[in-house]
Amino acid sequence: MTRILVVGATGLVGRHVIAKALADSRITRIVAPTRRPLEAHAKLDNPLVDFDRLPAEADWWDVDGVICALGTTRAKAGSDQAFRVVDHDYPLEVARLARKHGASRFALNSSVGANARSKLLYPRTKGEVEEALKAMGFPSLTIVRPGLIGGDRDEFRLGEHVAAAVLGVLGPVLPRSYRISPADKIADALIEAAVTDAPGVCLIESSELAAD
């Protein structure tokens, strides 16, 4: 039976992860640290935290696997540095503390085009996180690289709304790697990675997540 830690539980992908994990009989305990409380469930431990000051010795770090669905946008964060704190610093601090407490599996929701040598902030940040995680020594590391994520967000993002509308029309004739990646399919991939012991580094590209 598996205990998993989920960060980013209030986001689009994270909400799908929590719902699916609660219904998964293989998972006996879910730890989801958040800034605001989630709906209570007997299987869910929901510590309220400040991600700038994570408690290093909390007993809830004692899990088998971690799912990281943390992420924001440059526009929402307000600056390059604020974006990097959420998409780079927080995931790596979570990974460091979870590994210190014995977690052996880590599943990251990254992005198509992630590249630590990119000149663009978003793909460069995602690529840097991937490279740093590889150096942490998780016996099982899964990196999921979706394209444009499909699903109902809490907030309206005009650019993503327009792109989703275009891709929704063109999807059937586009290569699979350019199609929308539904949030529930991303969640499935992340949960499977956190539950199973696939050795080494596994990459799941956008073509494997594409809407049919």
C-alpha positions as a printed NumPy array, in Angstrom:
array([[  0.   ,   0.   ,   0.   ],
       [  1.271,   3.447,  -0.879],
       [  1.543,   6.824,   0.837],
       [  1.935,   9.798,  -1.488],
       [  2.648,  13.494,  -1.074],
       [  0.936,  15.854,  -3.539],
       [  2.041,  19.471,  -3.957],
       [  0.081,  21.79 ,  -6.198],
       [ -3.156,  20.142,  -5.084],
       [ -5.304,  23.222,  -5.714],
       [ -4.267,  23.663,  -9.367],
       [ -5.89 ,  22.184, -12.451],
       [ -3.769,  19.024, -12.594],
       [ -3.445,  18.781,  -8.826],
       [ -7.213,  18.707,  -8.315],
       [ -7.461,  15.766, -10.705],
       [ -4.602,  14.028,  -8.895],
       [ -6.327,  14.38 ,  -5.516],
       [ -9.694,  13.141,  -6.802],
       [ -8.168,  10.131,  -8.527],
       [ -5.819,   9.304,  -5.653],
       [ -8.696,   9.331,  -3.156],
       [-10.48 ,   6.767,  -5.329],
       [ -7.369,   4.591,  -5.877],
       [ -7.356,   1.551,  -3.603],
       [ -3.563,   1.221,  -3.929],
       [ -3.084,   4.534,  -2.12 ],
       [ -3.71 ,   4.424,   1.614],
       [ -2.671,   7.941,   2.596],
       [ -2.438,  11.25 ,   0.761],
       [ -0.539,  14.196,   2.192],
       [ -1.409,  17.456,   0.45 ],
       [  0.24 ,  20.533,   1.99 ],
       [ -1.58 ,  23.661,   0.83 ],
       [ -1.99 ,  27.297,   1.745],
       [ -5.768,  26.995,   2.032],
       [ -7.734,  23.992,   3.303],
       [ -9.058,  21.258,   1.047],
       [-12.298,  19.379,   1.538],
       [-11.805,  16.901,   4.374],
       [-11.481,  13.173,   3.666],
       [-10.502,  10.263,   5.913],
       [ -7.654,   9.356,   3.566],
       [ -6.307,  12.911,   3.282],
       [ -3.805,  14.704,   5.508],
       [ -3.931,  18.42 ,   4.617],
       [ -1.314,  20.425,   6.554],
       [ -1.564,  24.174,   5.971],
       [  1.877,  25.532,   5.118],
       [  3.863,  28.499,   3.935],
       [  5.907,  27.168,   1.024],
       [  8.589,  29.732,   1.812],
       [  9.036,  28.101,   5.231],
       [  8.305,  24.402,   4.902],
       [  8.676,  22.467,   8.182],
       [ 11.758,  20.339,   7.578],
       [ 11.051,  17.754,  10.269],
       [  7.275,  17.29 ,   9.953],
       [  6.268,  13.629,  10.211],
       [  4.095,  13.914,   7.1  ],
       [  7.202,  13.92 ,   4.888],
       [  7.341,  10.158,   5.54 ],
       [  5.833,   8.957,   2.238],
       [  6.678,   6.511,  -0.536],
       [  6.157,   8.785,  -3.501],
       [  5.755,  12.456,  -4.398],
       [  3.677,  14.118,  -7.084],
       [  4.642,  17.696,  -7.921],
       [  2.025,  19.675,  -9.84 ],
       [  3.189,  23.091,  -8.674],
       [  3.217,  25.789, -11.31 ],
       [  2.204,  29.297, -12.245],
       [  2.721,  31.743, -15.105],
       [  4.976,  34.778, -15.439],
       [  1.895,  36.977, -15.74 ],
       [  0.227,  35.622, -12.622],
       [  3.441,  35.633, -10.574],
       [  4.205,  39.255, -11.48 ],
       [  7.932,  38.939, -12.189],
       [ 10.562,  36.535, -13.484],
       [ 11.869,  35.957,  -9.965],
       [  8.442,  35.313,  -8.464],
       [  7.736,  32.81 , -11.235],
       [ 11.005,  30.986, -10.56 ],
       [ 10.244,  30.743,  -6.849],
       [  7.042,  28.794,  -7.564],
       [  8.201,  26.722, -10.524],
       [ 11.822,  26.13 ,  -9.516],
       [ 12.525,  26.765,  -5.831],
       [  9.397,  25.219,  -4.321],
       [  9.524,  21.928,  -6.297],
       [ 13.212,  21.427,  -5.512],
       [ 12.785,  22.15 ,  -1.806],
       [  9.884,  19.682,  -1.645],
       [ 12.002,  17.106,  -3.463],
       [ 14.966,  17.667,  -1.157],
       [ 12.94 ,  17.253,   2.019],
       [ 10.969,  14.267,   0.746],
       [ 14.157,  12.509,  -0.35 ],
       [ 15.757,  13.264,   3.022],
       [ 12.836,  11.529,   4.734],
       [ 13.067,   8.463,   2.498],
       [ 10.76 ,   9.002,  -0.484],
       [ 11.957,   6.828,  -3.348],
       [  9.654,   7.989,  -6.163],
       [  9.129,  11.454,  -7.602],
       [  6.726,  12.407, -10.393],
       [  6.985,  15.904, -11.868],
       [  4.485,  17.715, -14.044],
       [  6.901,  19.6  , -16.31 ],
       [  6.256,  20.924, -19.831],
       [  6.775,  20.151, -23.467],
       [  9.945,  21.862, -24.648],
       [ 11.614,  21.9  , -21.226],
       [ 15.279,  22.739, -21.805],
       [ 17.742,  24.04 , -19.237],
       [ 19.678,  25.816, -22.022],
       [ 16.696,  27.625, -23.53 ],
       [ 16.827,  31.421, -23.749],
       [ 13.161,  31.57 , -22.762],
       [ 12.229,  31.737, -19.09 ],
       [  9.485,  29.113, -18.995],
       [ 11.16 ,  26.183, -20.787],
       [ 14.528,  27.036, -19.211],
       [ 13.069,  26.955, -15.687],
       [ 11.299,  23.661, -16.327],
       [ 14.489,  22.186, -17.769],
       [ 16.565,  23.341, -14.821],
       [ 14.16 ,  21.652, -12.408],
       [ 14.344,  18.419, -14.384],
       [ 18.145,  18.444, -14.339],
       [ 18.294,  19.205, -10.609],
       [ 15.87 ,  16.377,  -9.817],
       [ 17.972,  13.904, -11.781],
       [ 20.896,  14.76 ,  -9.53 ],
       [ 18.966,  14.075,  -6.316],
       [ 19.166,  10.316,  -6.568],
       [ 15.523,   9.268,  -6.552],
       [ 15.458,   5.55 ,  -7.444],
       [ 12.362,   6.295,  -9.543],
       [ 11.937,   9.681, -11.265],
       [  9.171,  10.309, -13.778],
       [  9.003,  13.552, -15.752],
       [  5.705,  14.259, -17.499],
       [  5.885,  16.838, -20.293],
       [  2.381,  17.882, -21.337],
       [  1.541,  20.366, -24.038],
       [ -1.271,  22.858, -23.494],
       [ -3.216,  21.462, -20.537],
       [ -6.921,  20.973, -21.127],
       [ -9.526,  21.363, -18.393],
       [-11.515,  23.875, -16.378],
       [ -9.297,  26.279, -14.458],
       [-10.312,  28.41 , -11.485],
       [ -9.064,  31.519, -13.262],
       [ -9.546,  32.651, -16.858],
       [ -6.371,  32.794, -18.975],
       [ -7.097,  34.497, -22.295],
       [ -4.047,  33.185, -24.142],
       [ -4.683,  29.603, -23.093],
       [ -8.399,  29.955, -23.849],
       [ -7.677,  31.071, -27.414],
       [ -4.995,  28.416, -27.932],
       [ -7.286,  25.689, -26.588],
       [-10.057,  26.77 , -28.96 ],
       [ -7.708,  26.64 , -31.949],
       [ -6.183,  23.305, -30.962],
       [ -9.622,  21.9  , -30.271],
       [-10.582,  22.542, -33.89 ],
       [ -7.276,  21.478, -35.432],
       [ -6.565,  18.608, -33.021],
       [ -7.694,  15.742, -35.279],
       [ -5.252,  16.751, -38.038],
       [ -2.31 ,  17.751, -35.835],
       [  0.524,  15.415, -34.784],
       [ -0.201,  13.998, -31.337],
       [  2.638,  15.971, -29.755],
       [  0.841,  19.252, -30.629],
       [ -2.585,  18.327, -29.322],
       [ -4.126,  19.341, -26.007],
       [ -3.018,  17.274, -22.995],
       [ -6.134,  16.68 , -20.831],
       [ -5.526,  17.275, -17.127],
       [ -7.036,  13.926, -16.169],
       [ -4.614,  12.025, -18.412],
       [ -1.693,  13.915, -16.895],
       [ -3.002,  13.023, -13.431],
       [ -3.21 ,   9.346, -14.399],
       [  0.431,   9.354, -15.506],
       [  1.604,  11.107, -12.347],
       [ -0.284,   8.757, -10.02 ],
       [  0.965,   5.647, -11.796],
       [  4.526,   6.919, -11.46 ],
       [  4.124,   7.669,  -7.754],
       [  2.63 ,   4.246,  -7.028],
       [  4.853,   1.971,  -9.097],
       [  8.594,   1.39 ,  -8.784],
       [  9.735,   2.015, -12.351],
       [ 13.53 ,   2.266, -11.96 ],
       [ 15.592,   5.172, -13.223],
       [ 14.362,   8.222, -15.127],
       [ 11.214,   7.939, -17.225],
       [ 10.062,  10.663, -19.628],
       [  6.406,  10.842, -20.669],
       [  6.09 ,  13.188, -23.642],
       [  3.072,  15.182, -24.804],
       [  2.345,  12.729, -27.619],
       [  1.55 ,  10.078, -24.997],
       [ -0.883,  12.424, -23.231],
       [ -2.689,  13.823, -26.257],
       [ -6.448,  14.028, -26.465],
       [ -7.806,  11.486, -28.953]])
